[in-house]
């Protein structure tokens, strides 16, 4: 029997000089908001890729030599440039990326209205 793949968004989050390669399903906003609340450093999402969990696994293996801990990697600017050129974001994902980065480092309470736009 063929395995059913679950569609996600693979994201690359930059925090200080480190990058997290992760994935989220329907509630991307909750995942990102969790990082925001539990991290003392400014951060931003540099790339959103529509894909499957296998893509996240592939990227973890590809950058295994730059792995730090859990899903955190020490990627270079060249790595990010390569990924940005390799995985083009749709207009919808670019819009979501802008909303995330607008809100991710905002002080105080984040309004639910903008975050709701991030739900698939």
N, CA, C and O atoms as a printed pandas DataFrame, in Angstrom:
     atom_number atom_name residue_name chain_id  residue_number  x_coord  y_coord  z_coord
0              1         N          UNK        A               1    0.841   -1.186    0.000
1              2        CA          UNK        A               1    0.000    0.000    0.000
2              3         C          UNK        A               1    0.884    1.247    0.000
3              4         O          UNK        A               1    1.839    1.342    0.771
4              5         N          UNK        A               2    0.558    2.189   -0.864
5              6        CA          UNK        A               2    1.349    3.413   -0.993
6              7         C          UNK        A               2    1.095    4.345    0.188
7              8         O          UNK        A               2   -0.048    4.553    0.595
8              9         N          UNK        A               3    2.173    4.898    0.727
9             10        CA          UNK        A               3    2.074    5.824    1.854
10            11         C          UNK        A               3    1.488    7.156    1.388
11            12         O          UNK        A               3    1.867    7.681    0.340
12            13         N          UNK        A               4    0.566    7.692    2.175
13            14        CA          UNK        A               4   -0.032    8.985    1.861
14            15         C          UNK        A               4    0.872   10.079    2.409
15            16         O          UNK        A               4    1.227   10.069    3.587
16            17         N          UNK        A               5    1.239   11.015    1.556
17            18        CA          UNK        A               5    2.107   12.114    1.970
18            19         C          UNK        A               5    1.258   13.263    2.483
19            20         O          UNK        A               5    0.208   13.570    1.917
20            21         N          UNK        A               6    1.709   13.891    3.545
21            22        CA          UNK        A               6    0.982   15.057    4.057
22            23         C          UNK        A               6    1.685   16.314    3.562
23            24         O          UNK        A               6    2.899   16.459    3.708
24            25         N          UNK        A               7    0.911   17.217    2.978
25            26        CA          UNK        A               7    1.474   18.436    2.421
26            27         C          UNK        A               7    1.727   19.443    3.533
27            28         O          UNK        A               7    0.877   19.649    4.399
28            29         N          UNK        A               8    2.868   20.050    3.507
29            30        CA          UNK        A               8    3.295   21.020    4.493
30            31         C          UNK        A               8    3.910   22.219    3.802
31            32         O          UNK        A               8    3.984   22.305    2.577
32            33         N          UNK        A               9    4.342   23.128    4.633
33            34        CA          UNK        A               9    5.217   24.191    4.180
34            35         C          UNK        A               9    6.537   23.983    4.899
35            36         O          UNK        A               9    6.585   23.919    6.127
36            37         N          UNK        A              10    7.595   23.881    4.131
37            38        CA          UNK        A              10    8.932   23.804    4.710
38            39         C          UNK        A              10    9.411   25.240    4.833
39            40         O          UNK        A              10    9.317   26.021    3.886
40            41         N          UNK        A              11    9.924   25.582    6.009
41            42        CA          UNK        A              11   10.379   26.951    6.244
42            43         C          UNK        A              11   11.830   26.947    6.673
43            44         O          UNK        A              11   12.324   25.983    7.258
44            45         N          UNK        A              12   12.500   28.038    6.370
45            46        CA          UNK        A              12   13.853   28.261    6.879
46            47         C          UNK        A              12   13.794   29.552    7.662
47            48         O          UNK        A              12   13.515   30.622    7.122
48            49         N          UNK        A              13   14.063   29.425    8.945
49            50        CA          UNK        A              13   13.978   30.522    9.900
50            51         C          UNK        A              13   15.388   30.920   10.301
51            52         O          UNK        A              13   16.189   30.063   10.674
52            53         N          UNK        A              14   15.701   32.203   10.230
53            54        CA          UNK        A              14   17.023   32.679   10.640
54            55         C          UNK        A              14   16.909   33.324   12.013
55            56         O          UNK        A              14   16.032   34.152   12.262
56            57         N          UNK        A              15   17.808   32.929   12.890
57            58        CA          UNK        A              15   17.878   33.497   14.233
58            59         C          UNK        A              15   19.349   33.696   14.561
59            60         O          UNK        A              15   20.104   32.734   14.708
60            61         N          UNK        A              16   19.745   34.958   14.674
61            62        CA          UNK        A              16   21.143   35.305   14.854
62            63         C          UNK        A              16   21.901   34.776   13.638
63            64         O          UNK        A              16   21.580   35.162   12.514
64            65         N          UNK        A              17   22.884   33.915   13.823
65            66        CA          UNK        A              17   23.632   33.375   12.680
66            67         C          UNK        A              17   23.257   31.919   12.384
67            68         O          UNK        A              17   23.958   31.225   11.648
68            69         N          UNK        A              18   22.153   31.474   12.962
69            70        CA          UNK        A              18   21.721   30.090   12.831
70            71         C          UNK        A              18   20.426   30.002   12.033
71            72         O          UNK        A              18   19.647   30.954   11.979
72            73         N          UNK        A              19   20.209   28.844   11.415
73            74        CA          UNK        A              19   19.019   28.628   10.599
74            75         C          UNK        A              19   18.317   27.356   11.051
75            76         O          UNK        A              19   18.954   26.339   11.324
76            77         N          UNK        A              20   17.013   27.433   11.125
77            78        CA          UNK        A              20   16.204   26.263   11.446
78            79         C          UNK        A              20   15.486   25.828   10.180
79            80         O          UNK        A              20   14.813   26.626    9.529
80            81         N          UNK        A              21   15.633   24.570    9.842
81            82        CA          UNK        A              21   14.901   23.995    8.721
82            83         C          UNK        A              21   13.807   23.137    9.329
83            84         O          UNK        A              21   14.079   22.115    9.958
84            85         N          UNK        A              22   12.571   23.562    9.135
85            86        CA          UNK        A              22   11.447   22.843    9.720
86            87         C          UNK        A              22   10.275   22.809    8.765
87            88         O          UNK        A              22   10.347   23.310    7.643
88            89         N          UNK        A              23    9.189   22.207    9.236
89            90        CA          UNK        A              23    7.974   22.174    8.428
90            91         C          UNK        A              23    6.770   22.347    9.336
91            92         O          UNK        A              23    6.818   22.058   10.532
92            93         N          UNK        A              24    5.716   22.815    8.750
93            94        CA          UNK        A              24    4.470   23.019    9.476
94            95         C          UNK        A              24    3.322   22.701    8.543
95            96         O          UNK        A              24    3.414   22.886    7.329
96            97         N          UNK        A              25    2.262   22.229    9.117
97            98        CA          UNK        A              25    1.069   21.927    8.339
98            99         C          UNK        A              25    0.130   23.109    8.337
99           100         O          UNK        A              25    0.510   24.226    7.985
100          101         N          UNK        A              26   -1.068   22.857    8.725
101          102        CA          UNK        A              26   -2.128   23.858    8.650
102          103         C          UNK        A              26   -1.836   25.099    9.485
103          104         O          UNK        A              26   -2.134   26.212    9.051
104          105         N          UNK        A              27   -1.271   24.937   10.654
105          106        CA          UNK        A              27   -1.112   26.078   11.561
106          107         C          UNK        A              27    0.328   26.576   11.619
107          108         O          UNK        A              27    0.978   26.532   12.664
108          109         N          UNK        A              28    0.799   27.038   10.501
109          110        CA          UNK        A              28    2.143   27.617   10.423
110          111         C          UNK        A              28    2.293   28.758   11.412
111          112         O          UNK        A              28    3.334   28.897   12.054
112          113         N          UNK        A              29    1.255   29.574   11.537
113          114        CA          UNK        A              29    1.334   30.742   12.421
114          115         C          UNK        A              29    1.621   30.337   13.863
115          116         O          UNK        A              29    2.372   31.024   14.556
116          117         N          UNK        A              30    1.037   29.234   14.327
117          118        CA          UNK        A              30    1.274   28.793   15.703
118          119         C          UNK        A              30    2.720   28.352   15.902
119          120         O          UNK        A              30    3.329   28.627   16.936
120          121         N          UNK        A              31    3.259   27.669   14.903
121          122        CA          UNK        A              31    4.649   27.222   14.988
122          123         C          UNK        A              31    5.591   28.425   15.072
123          124         O          UNK        A              31    6.475   28.468   15.927
124          125         N          UNK        A              32    5.399   29.397   14.185
125          126        CA          UNK        A              32    6.252   30.578   14.151
126          127         C          UNK        A              32    6.068   31.409   15.422
127          128         O          UNK        A              32    7.043   31.898   15.993
128          129         N          UNK        A              33    4.834   31.565   15.856
129          130        CA          UNK        A              33    4.572   32.339   17.070
130          131         C          UNK        A              33    5.238   31.685   18.281
131          132         O          UNK        A              33    5.699   32.386   19.182
132          133         N          UNK        A              34    5.293   30.364   18.312
133          134        CA          UNK        A              34    5.972   29.655   19.394
134          135         C          UNK        A              34    7.453   29.998   19.452
135          136         O          UNK        A              34    8.006   30.180   20.536
136          137         N          UNK        A              35    8.095   30.087   18.301
137          138        CA          UNK        A              35    9.504   30.482   18.270
138          139         C          UNK        A              35    9.666   31.907   18.753
139          140         O          UNK        A              35   10.609   32.223   19.480
140          141         N          UNK        A              36    8.749   32.763   18.350
141          142        CA          UNK        A              36    8.809   34.174   18.733
142          143         C          UNK        A              36    8.728   34.328   20.245
143          144         O          UNK        A              36    9.472   35.110   20.837
144          145         N          UNK        A              37    7.836   33.588   20.859
145          146        CA          UNK        A              37    7.618   33.717   22.302
146          147         C          UNK        A              37    8.741   33.095   23.122
147          148         O          UNK        A              37    8.960   33.496   24.265
148          149         N          UNK        A              38    9.448   32.135   22.567
149          150        CA          UNK        A              38   10.460   31.406   23.319
150          151         C          UNK        A              38   11.885   31.720   22.888
151          152         O          UNK        A              38   12.799   30.934   23.136
152          153         N          UNK        A              39   12.075   32.856   22.248
153          154        CA          UNK        A              39   13.402   33.177   21.754
154          155         C          UNK        A              39   13.740   34.629   22.057
155          156         O          UNK        A              39   12.956   35.521   21.734
156          157         N          UNK        A              40   14.885   34.882   22.669
157          158        CA          UNK        A              40   15.250   36.259   23.000
158          159         C          UNK        A              40   15.870   37.040   21.839
159          160         O          UNK        A              40   16.079   38.248   21.955
160          161         N          UNK        A              41   16.165   36.375   20.729
161          162        CA          UNK        A              41   16.854   37.018   19.615
162          163         C          UNK        A              41   15.892   37.365   18.484
163          164         O          UNK        A              41   14.894   36.673   18.279
164          165         N          UNK        A              42   16.191   38.436   17.750
165          166        CA          UNK        A              42   15.382   38.735   16.558
166          167         C          UNK        A              42   15.500   37.593   15.556
167          168         O          UNK        A              42   16.536   36.933   15.466
168          169         N          UNK        A              43   14.440   37.374   14.816
169          170        CA          UNK        A              43   14.446   36.294   13.831
170          171         C          UNK        A              43   13.603   36.692   12.639
171          172         O          UNK        A              43   12.790   37.613   12.715
172          173         N          UNK        A              44   13.807   35.991   11.543
173          174        CA          UNK        A              44   12.945   36.165   10.398
174          175         C          UNK        A              44   12.937   34.891    9.571
175          176         O          UNK        A              44   13.888   34.110    9.593
176          177         N          UNK        A              45   11.858   34.697    8.849
177          178        CA          UNK        A              45   11.740   33.554    7.960
178          179         C          UNK        A              45   12.311   33.983    6.617
179          180         O          UNK        A              45   11.883   34.983    6.041
180          181         N          UNK        A              46   13.281   33.219    6.121
181          182        CA          UNK        A              46   13.934   33.599    4.873
182          183         C          UNK        A              46   13.346   32.880    3.666
183          184         O          UNK        A              46   13.506   33.333    2.532
184          185         N          UNK        A              47   12.662   31.754    3.908
185          186        CA          UNK        A              47   12.131   31.002    2.783
186          187         C          UNK        A              47   10.979   30.123    3.237
187          188         O          UNK        A              47   11.045   29.490    4.290
188          189         N          UNK        A              48    9.922   30.089    2.430
189          190        CA          UNK        A              48    8.807   29.156    2.593
190          191         C          UNK        A              48    8.729   28.339    1.319
191          192         O          UNK        A              48    8.714   28.892    0.220
192          193         N          UNK        A              49    8.678   27.020    1.464
193          194        CA          UNK        A              49    8.629   26.132    0.307
194          195         C          UNK        A              49    7.414   25.225    0.471
195          196         O          UNK        A              49    7.294   24.497    1.456
196          197         N          UNK        A              50    6.526   25.280   -0.500
197          198        CA          UNK        A              50    5.387   24.384   -0.466
198          199         C          UNK        A              50    5.879   22.992   -0.829
199          200         O          UNK        A              50    6.504   22.803   -1.873
200          201         N          UNK        A              51    5.603   22.029    0.020
201          202        CA          UNK        A              51    6.117   20.697   -0.259
202          203         C          UNK        A              51    5.649   19.677    0.748
203          204         O          UNK        A              51    4.650   19.880    1.438
204          205         N          UNK        A              52    6.362   18.597    0.830
205          206        CA          UNK        A              52    6.023   17.476    1.688
206          207         C          UNK        A              52    7.098   17.298    2.747
207          208         O          UNK        A              52    8.183   17.872    2.654
208          209         N          UNK        A              53    6.780   16.492    3.758
209          210        CA          UNK        A              53    7.748   16.265    4.834
210          211         C          UNK        A              53    9.047   15.665    4.302
211          212         O          UNK        A              53   10.104   15.839    4.909
212          213         N          UNK        A              54    8.975   14.959    3.167
213          214        CA          UNK        A              54   10.188   14.388    2.581
214          215         C          UNK        A              54   11.172   15.474    2.165
215          216         O          UNK        A              54   12.384   15.255    2.190
216          217         N          UNK        A              55   10.664   16.641    1.783
217          218        CA          UNK        A              55   11.546   17.750    1.416
218          219         C          UNK        A              55   12.336   18.229    2.630
219          220         O          UNK        A              55   13.535   18.489    2.531
220          221         N          UNK        A              56   11.675   18.343    3.760
221          222        CA          UNK        A              56   12.375   18.730    4.986
222          223         C          UNK        A              56   13.470   17.707    5.307
223          224         O          UNK        A              56   14.597   18.084    5.629
224          225         N          UNK        A              57   13.144   16.434    5.221
225          226        CA          UNK        A              57   14.123   15.374    5.490
226          227         C          UNK        A              57   15.291   15.456    4.514
227          228         O          UNK        A              57   16.448   15.306    4.905
228          229         N          UNK        A              58   14.979   15.695    3.245
229          230        CA          UNK        A              58   16.032   15.843    2.232
230          231         C          UNK        A              58   16.973   16.992    2.580
231          232         O          UNK        A              58   18.191   16.838    2.497
232          233         N          UNK        A              59   16.419   18.148    2.972
233          234        CA          UNK        A              59   17.259   19.302    3.306
234          235         C          UNK        A              59   18.095   19.037    4.551
235          236         O          UNK        A              59   19.243   19.475    4.622
236          237         N          UNK        A              60   17.543   18.330    5.530
237          238        CA          UNK        A              60   18.318   17.971    6.716
238          239         C          UNK        A              60   19.522   17.106    6.321
239          240         O          UNK        A              60   20.627   17.302    6.827
240          241         N          UNK        A              61   19.300   16.160    5.424
241          242        CA          UNK        A              61   20.404   15.292    4.974
242          243         C          UNK        A              61   21.410   16.061    4.127
243          244         O          UNK        A              61   22.619   15.878    4.262
244          245         N          UNK        A              62   20.894   16.926    3.251
245          246        CA          UNK        A              62   21.780   17.717    2.380
246          247         C          UNK        A              62   22.753   18.566    3.198
247          248         O          UNK        A              62   23.922   18.701    2.836
248          249         N          UNK        A              63   22.269   19.136    4.297
249          250        CA          UNK        A              63   23.098   20.033    5.114
250          251         C          UNK        A              63   23.551   19.381    6.417
251          252         O          UNK        A              63   23.826   20.066    7.403
252          253         N          UNK        A              64   23.624   18.076    6.409
253          254        CA          UNK        A              64   24.043   17.329    7.599
254          255         C          UNK        A              64   25.414   17.787    8.110
255          256         O          UNK        A              64   25.652   17.797    9.318
256          257         N          UNK        A              65   26.304   18.159    7.208
257          258        CA          UNK        A              65   27.640   18.605    7.618
258          259         C          UNK        A              65   27.621   19.986    8.282
259          260         O          UNK        A              65   28.641   20.431    8.809
260          261         N          UNK        A              66   26.475   20.662    8.261
261          262        CA          UNK        A              66   26.336   21.983    8.885
262          263         C          UNK        A              66   25.358   21.942   10.058
263          264         O          UNK        A              66   24.935   22.982   10.563
264          265         N          UNK        A              67   25.007   20.740   10.481
265          266        CA          UNK        A              67   24.048   20.530   11.554
266          267         C          UNK        A              67   24.642   20.948   12.891
267          268         O          UNK        A              67   25.806   20.670   13.179
268          269         N          UNK        A              68   23.831   21.621   13.704
269          270        CA          UNK        A              68   24.256   22.023   15.042
270          271         C          UNK        A              68   23.542   21.199   16.113
271          272         O          UNK        A              68   24.173   20.526   16.928
272          273         N          UNK        A              69   22.210   21.271   16.090
273          274        CA          UNK        A              69   21.413   20.576   17.094
274          275         C          UNK        A              69   19.955   20.575   16.642
275          276         O          UNK        A              69   19.479   21.557   16.072
276          277         N          UNK        A              70   19.252   19.480   16.894
277          278        CA          UNK        A              70   17.856   19.341   16.488
278          279         C          UNK        A              70   17.696   19.742   15.019
279          280         O          UNK        A              70   18.280   19.097   14.149
280          281         N          UNK        A              71   16.931   20.775   14.725
281          282        CA          UNK        A              71   16.728   21.206   13.334
282          283         C          UNK        A              71   17.486   22.487   13.013
283          284         O          UNK        A              71   17.127   23.199   12.074
284          285         N          UNK        A              72   18.524   22.786   13.777
285          286        CA          UNK        A              72   19.294   24.021   13.604
286          287         C          UNK        A              72   20.596   23.738   12.874
287          288         O          UNK        A              72   21.285   22.754   13.144
288          289         N          UNK        A              73   20.918   24.642   11.928
289          290        CA          UNK        A              73   22.081   24.470   11.062
290          291         C          UNK        A              73   22.861   25.778   10.961
291          292         O          UNK        A              73   22.316   26.859   11.181
292          293         N          UNK        A              74   24.132   25.662   10.629
293          294        CA          UNK        A              74   24.990   26.813   10.394
294          295         C          UNK        A              74   25.152   26.960    8.883
295          296         O          UNK        A              74   26.190   26.617    8.316
296          297         N          UNK        A              75   24.107   27.476    8.249
297          298        CA          UNK        A              75   24.132   27.645    6.795
298          299         C          UNK        A              75   24.870   28.922    6.428
299          300         O          UNK        A              75   24.961   29.855    7.226
300          301         N          UNK        A              76   25.389   28.950    5.225
301          302        CA          UNK        A              76   26.074   30.140    4.724
302          303         C          UNK        A              76   25.103   30.967    3.887
303          304         O          UNK        A              76   24.016   30.503    3.543
304          305         N          UNK        A              77   25.502   32.183    3.567
305          306        CA          UNK        A              77   24.697   33.025    2.676
306          307         C          UNK        A              77   24.575   32.367    1.296
307          308         O          UNK        A              77   23.556   32.508    0.620
308          309         N          UNK        A              78   25.627   31.647    0.888
309          310        CA          UNK        A              78   25.590   30.936   -0.394
310          311         C          UNK        A              78   24.546   29.822   -0.358
311          312         O          UNK        A              78   23.843   29.595   -1.343
312          313         N          UNK        A              79   24.445   29.130    0.772
313          314        CA          UNK        A              79   23.426   28.087    0.914
314          315         C          UNK        A              79   22.027   28.682    0.763
315          316         O          UNK        A              79   21.183   28.129    0.058
316          317         N          UNK        A              80   21.791   29.796    1.422
317          318        CA          UNK        A              80   20.480   30.440    1.367
318          319         C          UNK        A              80   20.190   30.936   -0.047
319          320         O          UNK        A              80   19.067   30.806   -0.534
320          321         N          UNK        A              81   21.192   31.498   -0.699
321          322        CA          UNK        A              81   21.016   31.961   -2.081
322          323         C          UNK        A              81   20.667   30.791   -3.002
323          324         O          UNK        A              81   19.789   30.900   -3.857
324          325         N          UNK        A              82   21.372   29.668   -2.813
325          326        CA          UNK        A              82   21.083   28.475   -3.610
326          327         C          UNK        A              82   19.633   28.021   -3.390
327          328         O          UNK        A              82   18.908   27.764   -4.351
328          329         N          UNK        A              83   19.221   27.925   -2.133
329          330        CA          UNK        A              83   17.871   27.458   -1.829
330          331         C          UNK        A              83   16.800   28.413   -2.359
331          332         O          UNK        A              83   15.760   27.974   -2.850
332          333         N          UNK        A              84   17.054   29.699   -2.259
333          334        CA          UNK        A              84   16.107   30.700   -2.755
334          335         C          UNK        A              84   15.950   30.587   -4.267
335          336         O          UNK        A              84   14.844   30.711   -4.791
336          337         N          UNK        A              85   17.053   30.352   -4.961
337          338        CA          UNK        A              85   16.998   30.194   -6.419
338          339         C          UNK        A              85   16.410   28.842   -6.824
339          340         O          UNK        A              85   15.730   28.739   -7.845
340          341         N          UNK        A              86   16.669   27.826   -6.036
341          342        CA          UNK        A              86   16.197   26.458   -6.355
342          343         C          UNK        A              86   14.698   26.314   -6.109
343          344         O          UNK        A              86   13.997   25.680   -6.898
344          345         N          UNK        A              87   14.208   26.896   -5.027
345          346        CA          UNK        A              87   12.800   26.741   -4.648
346          347         C          UNK        A              87   12.115   28.102   -4.711
347          348         O          UNK        A              87   12.133   28.869   -3.749
348          349         N          UNK        A              88   11.520   28.381   -5.847
349          350        CA          UNK        A              88   10.852   29.670   -6.042
350          351         C          UNK        A              88    9.554   29.707   -5.246
351          352         O          UNK        A              88    8.777   28.752   -5.270
352          353         N          UNK        A              89    9.323   30.810   -4.542
353          354        CA          UNK        A              89    8.100   30.959   -3.767
354          355         C          UNK        A              89    6.984   31.503   -4.645
355          356         O          UNK        A              89    7.197   32.397   -5.464
356          357         N          UNK        A              90    5.803   30.955   -4.462
357          358        CA          UNK        A              90    4.630   31.487   -5.155
358          359         C          UNK        A              90    4.291   32.858   -4.569
359          360         O          UNK        A              90    4.779   33.222   -3.499
360          361         N          UNK        A              91    3.467   33.599   -5.267
361          362        CA          UNK        A              91    3.044   34.924   -4.779
362          363         C          UNK        A              91    2.361   34.794   -3.417
363          364         O          UNK        A              91    2.578   35.618   -2.528
364          365         N          UNK        A              92    1.533   33.753   -3.258
365          366        CA          UNK        A              92    0.845   33.527   -1.985
366          367         C          UNK        A              92    1.847   33.325   -0.849
367          368         O          UNK        A              92    1.688   33.890    0.234
368          369         N          UNK        A              93    2.880   32.518   -1.101
369          370        CA          UNK        A              93    3.876   32.272   -0.058
370          371         C          UNK        A              93    4.702   33.519    0.223
371          372         O          UNK        A              93    5.073   33.761    1.371
372          373         N          UNK        A              94    4.997   34.318   -0.802
373          374        CA          UNK        A              94    5.720   35.576   -0.574
374          375         C          UNK        A              94    4.894   36.512    0.304
375          376         O          UNK        A              94    5.430   37.169    1.196
376          377         N          UNK        A              95    3.582   36.568    0.045
377          378        CA          UNK        A              95    2.705   37.403    0.880
378          379         C          UNK        A              95    2.705   36.918    2.329
379          380         O          UNK        A              95    2.758   37.722    3.260
380          381         N          UNK        A              96    2.646   35.612    2.509
381          382        CA          UNK        A              96    2.660   35.054    3.868
382          383         C          UNK        A              96    3.994   35.305    4.554
383          384         O          UNK        A              96    4.044   35.599    5.749
384          385         N          UNK        A              97    5.064   35.189    3.796
385          386        CA          UNK        A              97    6.391   35.459    4.342
386          387         C          UNK        A              97    6.469   36.900    4.847
387          388         O          UNK        A              97    7.009   37.153    5.924
388          389         N          UNK        A              98    5.934   37.840    4.076
389          390        CA          UNK        A              98    5.940   39.247    4.492
390          391         C          UNK        A              98    5.123   39.466    5.759
391          392         O          UNK        A              98    5.541   40.222    6.636
392          393         N          UNK        A              99    3.968   38.820    5.869
393          394        CA          UNK        A              99    3.146   38.943    7.076
394          395         C          UNK        A              99    3.887   38.382    8.281
395          396         O          UNK        A              99    3.909   38.999    9.346
396          397         N          UNK        A             100    4.491   37.215    8.111
397          398        CA          UNK        A             100    5.231   36.584    9.215
398          399         C          UNK        A             100    6.342   37.513    9.691
399          400         O          UNK        A             100    6.460   37.785   10.886
400          401         N          UNK        A             101    7.148   37.996    8.763
401          402        CA          UNK        A             101    8.292   38.818    9.149
402          403         C          UNK        A             101    7.881   40.174    9.699
403          404         O          UNK        A             101    8.619   40.778   10.478
404          405         N          UNK        A             102    6.720   40.653    9.304
405          406        CA          UNK        A             102    6.192   41.896    9.859
406          407         C          UNK        A             102    5.807   41.706   11.320
407          408         O          UNK        A             102    5.977   42.611   12.136
408          409         N          UNK        A             103    5.291   40.535   11.643
409          410        CA          UNK        A             103    4.753   40.290   12.980
410          411         C          UNK        A             103    5.710   39.565   13.925
411          412         O          UNK        A             103    5.564   39.661   15.144
412          413         N          UNK        A             104    6.666   38.859   13.389
413          414        CA          UNK        A             104    7.470   37.955   14.207
414          415         C          UNK        A             104    8.282   38.675   15.288
415          416         O          UNK        A             104    8.491   38.128   16.371
416          417         N          UNK        A             105    8.730   39.873   15.006
417          418        CA          UNK        A             105    9.519   40.609   15.996
418          419         C          UNK        A             105    8.769   41.804   16.565
419          420         O          UNK        A             105    9.364   42.670   17.207
420          421         N          UNK        A             106    7.461   41.848   16.327
421          422        CA          UNK        A             106    6.658   42.952   16.855
422          423         C          UNK        A             106    6.575   42.860   18.375
423          424         O          UNK        A             106    6.397   41.768   18.916
424          425         N          UNK        A             107    6.700   43.985   19.069
425          426        CA          UNK        A             107    6.589   43.951   20.531
426          427         C          UNK        A             107    5.142   43.745   20.964
427          428         O          UNK        A             107    4.209   44.148   20.269
428          429         N          UNK        A             108    4.975   43.125   22.095
429          430        CA          UNK        A             108    3.638   42.991   22.676
430          431         C          UNK        A             108    2.793   41.928   22.009
431          432         O          UNK        A             108    3.297   41.042   21.318
432          433         N          UNK        A             109    1.501   42.039   22.231
433          434        CA          UNK        A             109    0.533   41.053   21.762
434          435         C          UNK        A             109    0.340   41.151   20.253
435          436         O          UNK        A             109    0.238   42.246   19.700
436          437         N          UNK        A             110    0.291   40.012   19.605
437          438        CA          UNK        A             110    0.059   39.973   18.169
438          439         C          UNK        A             110   -1.427   39.772   17.924
439          440         O          UNK        A             110   -2.034   38.849   18.468
440          441         N          UNK        A             111   -2.003   40.626   17.115
441          442        CA          UNK        A             111   -3.420   40.506   16.783
442          443         C          UNK        A             111   -3.710   39.244   15.995
443          444         O          UNK        A             111   -2.922   38.837   15.141
444          445         N          UNK        A             112   -4.834   38.634   16.284
445          446        CA          UNK        A             112   -5.205   37.372   15.655
446          447         C          UNK        A             112   -5.582   37.550   14.188
447          448         O          UNK        A             112   -5.437   36.617   13.399
448          449         N          UNK        A             113   -6.057   38.719   13.816
449          450        CA          UNK        A             113   -6.539   38.935   12.454
450          451         C          UNK        A             113   -5.443   38.679   11.406
451          452         O          UNK        A             113   -5.677   37.955   10.439
452          453         N          UNK        A             114   -4.254   39.265   11.590
453          454        CA          UNK        A             114   -3.161   39.061   10.628
454          455         C          UNK        A             114   -2.662   37.622   10.668
455          456         O          UNK        A             114   -2.400   37.027    9.623
456          457         N          UNK        A             115   -2.528   37.051   11.886
457          458        CA          UNK        A             115   -2.046   35.689   11.996
458          459         C          UNK        A             115   -3.003   34.715   11.321
459          460         O          UNK        A             115   -2.576   33.703   10.765
460          461         N          UNK        A             116   -4.310   35.025   11.370
461          462        CA          UNK        A             116   -5.299   34.114   10.775
462          463         C          UNK        A             116   -5.067   33.982    9.276
463          464         O          UNK        A             116   -5.408   32.955    8.690
464          465         N          UNK        A             117   -4.502   34.985    8.655
465          466        CA          UNK        A             117   -4.233   34.927    7.213
466          467         C          UNK        A             117   -3.192   33.867    6.878
467          468         O          UNK        A             117   -3.063   33.469    5.720
468          469         N          UNK        A             118   -2.457   33.412    7.869
469          470        CA          UNK        A             118   -1.406   32.423    7.619
470          471         C          UNK        A             118   -1.927   31.006    7.598
471          472         O          UNK        A             118   -1.193   30.092    7.223
472          473         N          UNK        A             119   -3.182   30.790    7.992
473          474        CA          UNK        A             119   -3.729   29.452    7.990
474          475         C          UNK        A             119   -4.000   28.998    6.577
475          476         O          UNK        A             119   -4.567   29.752    5.786
476          477         N          UNK        A             120   -3.616   27.801    6.245
477          478        CA          UNK        A             120   -3.833   27.296    4.886
478          479         C          UNK        A             120   -5.282   27.065    4.691
479          480         O          UNK        A             120   -5.700   26.638    3.615
